[in-house]
Amino acid sequence: GTNGLRLTMESALTARDRVGVQDFVLLENFTSEAAFIDNLRKRFKENLIYTYIGSVLVSVNPYKELEIYTKQNMERYRGVSFYEVSPHLYAIADNSYRSLRTERRDQCILISGESGAGKTEATKKILQYYAMTCPASQQVETVKDRLLQSNPVLEAFGNAKTIRNDNSSRFGKYMDVQFDYRGAPVGGHILNYLLEKSRVVHQNHGERNFHIFYQLLEGGEEDLLRRLGLEKSPQQYHYLVKGHCARVSSINDKNDWKVMRRALSIISFNDSEVEDLLSIVASVLHLGNVQFAADEEGNAQVTTENQIKYLARLLAVEGSVLRDALIHKKIIAKGEELISPLNLEQAAYARDALAKAVYGRTFSWLVNKVNKSLAYKEGEFPGWRSTTVLGLLDIYGFEIFQHNSFEQFCINYCNEKLQQLFIELTLKSEQDEYESEGIAWEPVQYFNNKIICDLVEEKFKGIISILDEECLRPGDATDTTFLEKLEETVKNHPHFLTHKLADQKTRKSLGREEFRLSHYAGDVTYSVAGFLDKNNDLLFRNLKETMCNSENPIINQCFDRTELTDKKRPETAATQFKNSLSKLMEILMSKEPSYIRCIKPNDAKQADRFDEVIIRHQVKYLGLMENLRVRRAGFAYRRKYEVFLQRYKSLCPETWPTWDGRPHDGVAVLVKHLGYKQEEYKMGRTKIFIRFAKTLFATEDALEVRKQSLATKMQATWRGFYRRKKFLHMKHAAIAIQSWWRGTLGRRKAAKRKWAVETIRRFIKGFIYRSHPRCPENEYFLDHIRFSFLMNLKRNLPKNVLDKSWPIPPPSIREASQLLRQLCMQNMVWTYCKRISPEWKQQLEQKVIASEIFKGKKDNYPQSVPRLFINTRLGNEEINAKVLQALGDEAIK
């Protein structure tokens, strides 16, 4: 019905009628970079930030919140065929998850792009998708919570504000999520790569140190900061102000602190572990404030005793031992310990090296701690043998800065390896599909960057080998001697250039301490300054010893005592990175990959701004055109027969409305009817392959016309059907209401009759038993007789004292009647008396006396009773004055 129609309209093919094409494979001019970018722009302007290249997702960072990550959206993508809905991160996540469930094969999602393109956000959104849509139980909820909450913790310690990005990951991260046989997440594991430790002690202008330092100072409670010996202001700490932007309006450190603290408790950190961890963070800040001054001999002396005192307490070491270790160097030569003082420059180097080592090792400890909380516990989740793994790779993108150092060299080498893997796997999957479908593969010309990977990593001749050799050889090795050795060894390589090797014109753009590599993504110039130090990553022996004696439990685990006795020189940073990358490639090769290619639309982090120059550069180094060419090698579109037939069957009378035979035969009949030429398509074993996008667009147009005519017919049919349905519905409703009301009336009438019959029966039975003592048979009758008498009495009560009438009572209440009569009389008398005035009372009293004298003795007495007595007594004023005088004081009677 309407749902199916909506899904069809949303599909990848008809999307061109909306904005551009949803799949670059359907671009008519697929070799044109301009057409590619124009399609990106059209979609970006309409907030359509996702576009496919086949099964690869291209994502453009919108730099604003979009309402496309809601729970409803997650439900929309769950379990739906990949091309049925518009491109989205969730479609990739769901597709990988379904492959993992149905094929029981480990998956990985590779997220790449430069700093600020949205890789970390994409990783978080995918994890949220799995947390919302996968089966759950109480234990699974805990794992989901921990998987999600590992992000804010690792971001606080491993991310920082750079010029390009407010939340730039300064380490590489590969996360495995384990799923059980039901498809529920039951565990996880994180691998971290090359933390940018140099940021701890130095930041470029406009950049910050790792978030955790600012979060602690902004959000930490007064009591906590007092225990750590810290002040609120980041301006007080040398390690936090190198980039001159300690406070940033777009970052809410106080809020992020709360989120991070809550996350720590969810991934099972107890209070003492949190305190130990924050003590280390604080110790790095105090280390940065340790100052030195030179004595008469030029040897460094610590001038900030207060900082040493704090450091001793936070790192749980002897203050004097730490002070000495910062200004002296211990060397073991021929079995003897030699201690030599350090000059100012060396002491500053030792202090910074300690800060980097402490922070770097603590970060690795933190990742291990997170892994322990995510570890898959067999007891909690039975059926462990059937777990499958889905990997998420969120690793630093290709970086080209004004000043590129050792870190950029490693990061770009990593991207070079990932590009090599991407091309290999993409080509391989294309070739495999053609082979499995029995269609001839036409070789594709592409740039194989193995030559650049070899230049960096080849044994004995590669840049890393030469760098290691310089780091390990005796004598005065410097960054300059390393550059000279490079020039000597790889001078003929087409992708390598230095000031000395360049021609007159190019030489101007290269410094004497720089070399240039032509990566697949473009030329990058690296400054060799600091290469040897960063590669050696050395920490003076006595500083190591001091840290090994620390009583801070975390530091104690980070600095292993075996390092002190181990005679073998530790591997250099570049070699460690090379080896871990090699292991990563093995991990990725063993899984079925999905790709998300992230693009940053501008350098200003602004919404709705599409900077073509920046985007063209990224399209180039993400190898998107290369990927499109590989995907379009021969056939633009391929779809399973069932899907193709289901979509286009209405275009052929023989396949509409149903096709009873094999889908393969149905498609053959259909394309013949549509008039496809032989060179336009190929029939594989399970899929049809269509060479040109225009062939498909013509079919789509025909489908659209057919849909409209079908829709018109359907509308007329539907209208009649709808009206009939509505009438029947209303008729049924009316009948239901009528029958219900009739039933109600009938039930009421029956109840009334039943009541009447029962009343009459009780009355008759009561009359029969009226003379008996009160019993169940006569109680109703007796009550009724009493009630009737009382109601009759109420209506016929005497009106005044002289009225002697009174109804005759039934035998059962004669006594009560007599009492009521007396009460009634008393009441009337009392009422009458209450109304008598004093004059009338006097009259009555006189009449009573008169009655006692004359009643029965005088014939006309009854006639005289109504006549009132008149007061005829003389008043004093009427008596003669002489009489009064004669009487004197005597009272007159």
ZIVEN-V219607 format. One record per run of one state. SS is the DSSP state (hx for helix, st for strand, lp for the rest). FROM is the first residue (numbers start at 1). TO is the last residue. If there is no record, write none. Layout:
BEGIN
ss=SS from=FROM to=TO
ss=SS from=FROM to=TO
END
This chain:
BEGIN
ss=lp from=1 to=1
ss=hx from=2 to=10
ss=lp from=11 to=13
ss=hx from=14 to=17
ss=lp from=18 to=22
ss=st from=23 to=23
ss=hx from=24 to=26
ss=lp from=27 to=32
ss=hx from=33 to=45
ss=lp from=46 to=49
ss=st from=50 to=53
ss=lp from=54 to=55
ss=st from=56 to=61
ss=lp from=62 to=70
ss=hx from=71 to=77
ss=lp from=78 to=88
ss=hx from=89 to=103
ss=lp from=104 to=106
ss=st from=107 to=112
ss=lp from=113 to=118
ss=hx from=119 to=133
ss=lp from=134 to=137
ss=hx from=138 to=158
ss=st from=159 to=160
ss=lp from=161 to=167
ss=st from=168 to=169
ss=lp from=170 to=171
ss=st from=172 to=179
ss=lp from=180 to=184
ss=st from=185 to=193
ss=lp from=194 to=197
ss=hx from=198 to=201
ss=lp from=202 to=209
ss=st from=210 to=210
ss=hx from=211 to=219
ss=lp from=220 to=221
ss=hx from=222 to=228
ss=lp from=229 to=233
ss=hx from=234 to=236
ss=lp from=237 to=237
ss=hx from=238 to=240
ss=lp from=241 to=252
ss=hx from=253 to=266
ss=lp from=267 to=270
ss=hx from=271 to=288
ss=lp from=289 to=291
ss=st from=292 to=294
ss=lp from=295 to=299
ss=st from=300 to=302
ss=lp from=303 to=304
ss=hx from=305 to=315
ss=lp from=316 to=318
ss=hx from=319 to=327
ss=st from=328 to=333
ss=lp from=334 to=335
ss=st from=336 to=341
ss=lp from=342 to=343
ss=hx from=344 to=374
ss=lp from=375 to=383
ss=hx from=384 to=386
ss=lp from=387 to=387
ss=st from=388 to=394
ss=lp from=395 to=403
ss=st from=404 to=404
ss=lp from=405 to=405
ss=hx from=406 to=437
ss=lp from=438 to=449
ss=hx from=450 to=457
ss=lp from=458 to=462
ss=hx from=463 to=472
ss=lp from=473 to=478
ss=hx from=479 to=490
ss=lp from=491 to=495
ss=st from=496 to=498
ss=lp from=499 to=503
ss=hx from=504 to=507
ss=lp from=508 to=513
ss=st from=514 to=519
ss=lp from=520 to=521
ss=st from=522 to=527
ss=lp from=528 to=530
ss=hx from=531 to=536
ss=lp from=537 to=540
ss=hx from=541 to=548
ss=lp from=549 to=552
ss=hx from=553 to=558
ss=lp from=559 to=561
ss=hx from=562 to=565
ss=lp from=566 to=572
ss=hx from=573 to=589
ss=lp from=590 to=591
ss=st from=592 to=600
ss=lp from=601 to=611
ss=hx from=612 to=621
ss=lp from=622 to=623
ss=hx from=624 to=631
ss=lp from=632 to=636
ss=st from=637 to=640
ss=hx from=641 to=651
ss=lp from=652 to=662
ss=hx from=663 to=674
ss=lp from=675 to=677
ss=hx from=678 to=680
ss=st from=681 to=683
ss=lp from=684 to=686
ss=st from=687 to=690
ss=lp from=691 to=692
ss=hx from=693 to=768
ss=lp from=769 to=778
ss=hx from=779 to=795
ss=lp from=796 to=810
ss=hx from=811 to=835
ss=lp from=836 to=837
ss=hx from=838 to=854
ss=lp from=855 to=860
ss=hx from=861 to=865
ss=lp from=866 to=875
ss=hx from=876 to=878
ss=lp from=879 to=880
ss=hx from=881 to=887
ss=lp from=888 to=893
END
